[in-house]
Amino acid sequence: MYQYMGLLFEVAFFCAGIYLYLFVIGRIKFNSFEAEAKAAKIRRDNGTALRILSLAVVAIMSMNIYLSLRDLM
């Protein structure tokens, strides 16, 4: 039971890392001009650090998902 919950959290963090990476590279668009301007400012100020952080989260979570699935089988 706890292994499945752990796997669920790992998948959630993996998806969050992918979403963060897509946000940082500019693939996520917003409807309002104000939100798009705030997102551009965040990308400009913190783009490199957020890109590295999101790639690290994706890499770590993919290894955790692989190890959890291997453990379950």
Number of C-alpha atoms within 10 A of each C-alpha: 5 7 12 12 10 14 19 13 14 20 17 13 17 22 15 15 23 16 15 20 22 15 20 22 13 13 10 13 11 11 7 8 9 10 12 15 12 11 18 16 12 14 18 11 11 12 17 13 11 19 19 12 15 22 16 13 20 23 14 16 21 16 13 17 19 13 12 16 13 9 9 10 5
